[in-house]
Amino acid sequence: MAVRKKNLIILMFVMTSIIVMPVMGGTLYLSGSPNLSASVSGSNEFSPNSEVQITITIQNTGQSKDKLVQSGITDRDDLPTTAKFLSASLSPGNAPVTIKTDPVMLGDLGGSSSASALYTVKIKESAGGGTYLLPLTLNYSYLSSASQYNDATMEYFYQSEEITLDIPITIKPEAAIEVLSADPEHITAGADGYINVKVKNSGTAHGSQAIVVLTRNGASPIIPVDDSVYIGDFSPGSTAIARYKVSVSDRAERQSYPVDIRVIYLNPEGDSISARQKTLGIPVSGKMSFAIISSPATMHPGNQKEIQVEYKNTGDSPVYGAKARISAVDPFTSTSDIAYIGDLQPNESRVIIFQLGVDRSATIKEYGLDSEIRYRDALDNTHLSDPMKLTVDVTATEGIAIILTNPIYLSIVAAATIGIAYMVYHYRKKKE
């Protein structure tokens, strides 16, 4: 009996404990909203005429300081400090940049958390040095309030928000090269020439001990011989003229080819800076060429005669002190195989004379003799043209020329003439 009474007392105590145990309540936040800030991750210093990746970190430091915890309150799905459906749009504002990235969707950003957005930004070539502000527009919504109708029914009220934050970036002052003119001088395939370049500092930095450097672009046939010109101080807006000697490959065609130009200078801190290079197009004249435009010379076996040959400058540039030469090979001979032409302008021609002989045993046919021209260009460099063919047509002797060119026939004629003269002489003597 005593045991049963003891068990009953324990049961009643347990039931009493269950009845008086407090019901667990929900949490109601009485205040709070997102608090967003943004900054560039890493360096925010960039150079003109560059395309860069800028990472912007967005921090939510929103806190809910006041909250109520009691029974009958249902926990909310969202906190008032959460920025929901957050998007970040970067624009150039007054900065000399182009934003190449569309608005970035970041989703929900809770309090005491951060997210990053990556933007591709093109810094303009003409950008001046200094600090600029890029507007970053943030769009989001947050839980402003909620109404609870019963334990199972809640109504949430969200508020849309748009804020704009300034993102500072710094563009480094730099000297920039702008080519005002590039004038070729005697730029011909297979020869040397000059390029005269006028440049301007279109940047915002003063360069000292500046050197303008001309370099070959890839496999371009234009190869600088003198590639560096010292111009000294290179202030913003100042100009300078540089003259470069270049060599042009004989494989170059009549067209424009690229060369690269850049300026190397010392900035105010004494650092050596190489400004971004520019590519120029330089027109190249075709390789010097000549042609024989006269008709083929005609000769007979055993002939010794002067032949006239007309040479024409078919190139794009004048030549000076030109001399033509022929290669008289068997069965031809020449007592003068070099003739002076002189100066020839493009498309100008001139007739010269060679003394040429052909052997009596020469085969009747058309021959081609090599001919070439040695000349000087505008820079007084000597060149030798490509070989040309001088056509000589050796034809059979006809008519009286057969006798006049054959020594046997000439001997017979001479003997006959002498014999007739002798007979006439004796005949007249007898009559006397």
C-alpha positions in Angstrom: 0.0 0.0 0.0 2.8 2.4 0.9 4.5 1.6 -2.5 1.4 2.4 -4.5 1.0 5.8 -2.7 4.6 6.7 -3.4 4.1 6.0 -7.1 1.0 8.1 -7.3 2.7 11.1 -5.7 5.6 10.9 -8.4 3.0 10.7 -11.2 1.2 13.8 -9.9 4.5 15.8 -9.7 5.4 14.9 -13.3 2.0 16.0 -14.6 2.2 19.2 -12.6 5.6 19.9 -14.2 4.3 19.5 -17.7 1.4 21.8 -17.0 3.5 24.7 -15.7 6.3 24.4 -18.3 6.3 27.6 -20.4 5.4 27.3 -24.1 8.4 28.1 -26.4 7.8 31.4 -28.3 8.8 32.9 -31.7 11.0 35.9 -32.4 9.6 39.2 -33.6 12.2 41.8 -34.9 11.0 45.2 -34.1 13.5 47.2 -36.2 16.3 46.8 -38.7 16.9 47.0 -42.5 19.8 46.3 -44.9 22.8 48.6 -44.6 24.9 48.3 -47.8 28.4 49.6 -48.6 30.7 48.8 -51.5 34.4 49.1 -52.3 37.0 47.9 -54.9 38.8 44.7 -54.0 42.5 45.1 -54.7 44.1 48.1 -56.4 41.8 50.8 -57.8 44.6 52.4 -59.8 44.6 51.9 -63.6 46.3 53.1 -66.7 44.8 54.9 -69.7 43.9 52.8 -72.8 43.6 49.6 -70.9 40.9 47.1 -70.3 40.7 45.9 -66.7 38.7 43.6 -64.4 37.3 45.4 -61.4 36.0 43.4 -58.5 33.6 45.3 -56.2 32.7 43.8 -52.8 29.3 44.7 -51.4 29.0 44.4 -47.6 25.7 44.2 -45.7 26.2 45.5 -42.1 22.5 45.7 -41.3 21.5 44.6 -37.7 18.3 44.1 -35.9 18.8 45.6 -32.4 15.3 45.2 -31.0 13.5 41.9 -31.0 10.6 40.3 -29.1 10.5 36.6 -28.1 7.2 35.3 -26.8 4.8 32.5 -27.2 2.3 32.8 -30.0 4.7 34.4 -32.4 5.7 32.5 -35.5 9.3 32.9 -36.7 9.5 34.8 -40.0 11.0 33.3 -43.1 13.0 36.4 -43.8 14.9 38.9 -41.6 14.4 42.6 -42.1 18.2 43.0 -42.6 18.3 40.7 -45.6 18.6 42.4 -49.0 16.6 40.2 -51.3 17.1 39.9 -55.1 20.1 42.2 -54.9 21.4 43.5 -58.3 24.4 45.8 -58.8 24.7 48.0 -61.9 28.0 49.9 -62.5 27.9 53.0 -64.7 30.7 55.4 -65.9 29.3 58.6 -64.6 31.7 61.4 -65.6 34.7 59.1 -65.7 36.5 58.5 -69.1 35.6 54.8 -69.1 33.3 52.3 -70.8 31.5 49.7 -68.7 31.3 46.4 -70.7 29.4 44.3 -68.0 25.6 44.2 -67.6 24.0 44.5 -64.1 25.1 41.6 -61.9 22.5 39.6 -60.0 23.7 38.7 -56.5 20.6 37.1 -55.0 19.9 37.5 -51.3 22.5 39.1 -49.1 21.9 38.7 -45.4 23.2 40.9 -42.6 26.9 40.6 -41.7 27.7 39.1 -45.0 29.2 40.2 -48.4 29.1 39.4 -52.1 31.4 40.3 -55.0 30.6 41.5 -58.5 33.1 41.5 -61.4 33.1 44.2 -64.1 35.0 44.6 -67.3 36.0 48.3 -67.7 37.7 49.9 -70.6 39.8 53.0 -69.7 39.8 55.4 -72.6 43.1 56.3 -74.3 42.4 60.0 -73.8 41.7 59.6 -70.0 43.3 62.2 -67.9 45.0 61.4 -64.7 43.0 61.8 -61.4 40.4 60.2 -59.2 36.9 59.5 -60.6 33.7 58.2 -59.1 31.8 55.3 -60.7 28.1 55.2 -59.6 27.1 51.7 -58.4 23.3 51.3 -58.3 22.0 48.7 -56.0 18.4 47.4 -56.3 16.8 45.1 -53.7 13.8 44.5 -51.5 13.6 43.8 -47.8 11.0 42.7 -45.2 9.6 45.9 -43.8 6.8 44.3 -41.7 4.7 41.2 -41.2 1.2 40.5 -39.9 0.3 37.3 -38.1 -3.3 36.3 -38.2 -3.1 33.0 -36.4 -0.6 30.3 -35.7 -0.7 29.2 -39.4 -1.2 32.4 -41.3 1.4 35.2 -41.9 1.4 38.1 -44.3 4.7 39.6 -45.3 5.2 43.2 -46.5 8.3 44.0 -48.6 9.7 47.3 -49.6 11.8 47.9 -52.7 14.9 50.1 -52.4 17.4 51.6 -54.8 20.6 53.2 -53.6 23.6 54.6 -55.5 27.1 54.3 -54.0 30.2 56.0 -55.4 33.1 53.8 -56.3 36.4 55.8 -56.5 39.0 54.7 -59.0 42.3 56.4 -59.9 43.6 56.8 -63.4 47.4 57.2 -63.4 48.7 60.2 -65.4 50.7 59.0 -68.3 52.2 60.3 -71.5 50.5 59.0 -74.6 51.8 59.2 -78.1 49.6 60.5 -80.9 50.9 60.3 -84.5 50.0 63.5 -86.3 51.8 62.5 -89.6 54.0 59.8 -91.0 55.6 60.8 -94.3 57.6 58.2 -96.4 60.6 59.4 -98.2 62.0 57.2 -101.1 60.4 54.1 -99.6 60.9 51.6 -102.4 61.0 47.8 -102.4 64.6 46.6 -102.3 66.0 49.9 -101.2 66.6 52.2 -98.2 64.5 55.2 -97.4 63.3 57.5 -94.6 60.1 57.9 -92.5 59.4 61.3 -91.0 57.1 61.1 -88.1 55.4 63.9 -86.1 54.2 62.9 -82.7 52.2 64.6 -79.9 51.9 63.9 -76.2 48.1 63.5 -75.9 48.4 62.2 -72.3 48.4 64.1 -69.0 51.9 63.3 -67.7 55.2 65.1 -68.4 57.9 62.8 -69.7 61.6 63.6 -69.4 64.5 62.1 -71.4 61.9 60.8 -73.8 62.9 58.5 -76.7 60.6 57.8 -79.6 61.2 54.2 -80.8 60.3 52.8 -84.2 60.1 49.0 -84.4 59.3 46.3 -87.0 55.8 45.0 -86.9 55.9 41.2 -87.1 57.1 40.1 -90.5 56.7 43.5 -92.1 59.2 44.1 -94.9 60.0 47.6 -93.5 62.9 47.2 -91.1 64.2 50.2 -89.2 67.9 50.8 -89.5 67.9 53.7 -87.0 65.2 52.9 -84.6 65.5 55.5 -81.7 65.3 59.3 -81.7 65.9 61.3 -78.5 63.4 64.1 -78.1 64.1 65.1 -74.4 61.2 66.7 -72.5 57.7 65.5 -73.7 55.1 67.7 -72.0 51.3 67.2 -72.4 50.3 68.8 -75.7 53.8 69.2 -77.0 55.0 67.8 -80.4 58.2 66.4 -81.8 59.6 65.3 -85.1 61.5 62.1 -85.6 63.3 60.9 -88.7 64.1 57.2 -89.2 66.1 55.4 -91.8 64.6 52.1 -92.9 65.4 49.2 -95.2 62.7 47.7 -97.3 62.8 44.0 -98.4 63.0 43.4 -102.2 60.0 41.1 -101.7 57.7 44.0 -100.8 54.8 44.7 -103.1 53.3 48.1 -104.0 51.1 48.5 -100.9 51.2 49.8 -97.3 52.9 47.9 -94.5 52.8 48.4 -90.7 55.5 49.7 -88.4 55.1 50.2 -84.6 56.0 53.4 -82.7 56.2 54.1 -79.0 57.7 56.6 -76.5 59.9 55.7 -73.5 60.3 58.4 -70.8 61.0 59.0 -67.2 58.0 60.0 -65.0 58.3 62.6 -62.2 59.3 59.7 -59.8 62.2 58.8 -62.0 60.6 55.5 -63.2 61.1 54.4 -66.8 57.7 54.2 -68.5 56.9 52.8 -71.9 53.7 54.3 -73.3 51.4 52.1 -75.3 52.7 51.7 -78.9 50.8 52.7 -82.0 50.8 51.0 -85.4 51.4 53.1 -88.6 50.7 52.2 -92.2 53.6 53.2 -94.5 53.1 53.0 -98.3 55.8 51.3 -100.2 56.5 51.8 -103.9 57.1 48.8 -106.1 60.6 47.5 -106.8 62.5 49.4 -109.5 62.0 47.8 -112.9 63.0 48.4 -116.5 61.9 47.1 -119.9 63.3 47.0 -123.4 60.6 48.5 -125.6 62.5 48.7 -128.9 61.9 46.1 -131.7 64.3 43.2 -132.0 67.6 44.0 -133.7 68.2 42.3 -137.1 71.6 41.1 -138.1 73.1 38.7 -140.7 76.0 36.3 -140.1 79.2 38.1 -140.3 77.6 41.5 -139.6 79.3 44.2 -137.6 76.9 47.0 -136.9 75.4 49.5 -134.4 72.1 48.5 -132.9 69.7 50.8 -131.2 68.0 49.7 -127.9 65.3 51.7 -126.1 65.1 51.3 -122.3 62.1 52.4 -120.2 61.9 53.0 -116.5 58.7 51.1 -115.5 59.1 51.6 -111.8 57.6 54.2 -109.4 60.7 56.2 -108.6 63.4 58.1 -110.7 66.8 56.6 -111.2 70.1 58.5 -111.6 73.3 57.9 -113.6 71.9 54.7 -115.2 74.2 52.6 -117.4 73.1 49.7 -119.5 75.2 46.6 -120.2 74.8 43.7 -122.6 76.4 40.3 -122.3 77.7 39.5 -125.8 78.2 35.7 -125.8 79.1 33.4 -128.7 78.3 33.9 -131.6 78.2 37.7 -130.7 81.0 40.1 -129.9 81.0 43.7 -128.8 83.7 46.3 -128.7 81.5 48.4 -126.5 79.0 46.5 -124.3 78.2 49.4 -121.8 76.2 52.5 -122.8 75.3 55.5 -120.6 71.5 56.2 -120.2 71.6 59.0 -117.6 68.6 59.9 -115.4 65.2 58.4 -116.0 62.0 59.5 -114.4 59.1 57.0 -114.0 57.7 56.0 -117.5 60.6 57.8 -119.2 62.6 56.0 -121.9 65.8 56.6 -123.8 67.5 55.1 -126.9 71.1 54.1 -126.7 73.5 52.4 -129.1 75.7 49.3 -128.8 78.4 48.1 -131.3 77.6 44.4 -132.0 79.1 41.8 -134.2 77.9 38.3 -135.1 80.1 35.5 -136.4 79.7 34.2 -140.0 79.0 30.8 -138.7 76.1 31.9 -136.6 72.9 29.8 -136.8 70.0 31.5 -138.4 67.6 32.1 -135.5 66.5 34.5 -132.8 68.9 35.1 -129.9 68.3 36.6 -126.5 71.2 38.5 -124.9 71.2 39.4 -121.2 71.1 43.1 -120.4 71.0 44.9 -117.1 71.1 48.4 -115.7 73.2 49.8 -112.9 71.8 52.9 -111.4 71.7 55.1 -108.3 68.6 55.9 -106.2 67.6 59.2 -104.6 69.8 58.4 -101.6 72.8 57.8 -103.9 72.8 54.0 -103.3 73.9 51.9 -106.2 71.6 49.1 -107.5 71.6 46.5 -110.2 68.4 45.8 -112.0 67.0 42.3 -112.8 68.3 40.9 -116.1 66.3 41.7 -119.3 66.4 40.0 -122.7 67.6 41.9 -125.7 66.3 40.1 -128.7 68.6 39.9 -131.8 67.2 38.2 -134.9 70.0 36.7 -137.0 68.6 36.2 -140.6 70.1 34.7 -143.8 71.9 37.1 -146.1 70.0 37.9 -149.4 70.8 39.5 -152.8 74.0 41.4 -153.2 74.7 41.1 -149.5 75.6 37.4 -150.1 78.5 38.5 -152.2 79.5 41.5 -150.0 79.6 39.4 -146.8 81.4 36.3 -148.2 85.2 36.7 -148.6 85.4 33.9 -151.2 82.9 35.7 -153.4 84.6 39.0 -152.7 87.9 37.4 -153.8 86.4 36.2 -157.0 84.8 39.5 -157.7 88.0 41.3 -156.9 90.0 39.0 -159.2 87.5 39.3 -162.0 87.5 43.1 -161.6 91.3 43.2 -161.8 91.3 40.9 -164.8 88.8 43.0 -166.7 90.7 46.1 -165.9 93.9 44.5 -167.2 92.2 43.4 -170.4 90.8 46.9 -171.0 94.1 48.4 -170.4 95.9 46.2 -172.9 93.2 46.6 -175.5 93.6 50.4 -175.4 97.4 50.0 -175.6 97.2 48.0 -178.8 94.9 50.5 -180.4 97.4 53.2 -179.8 
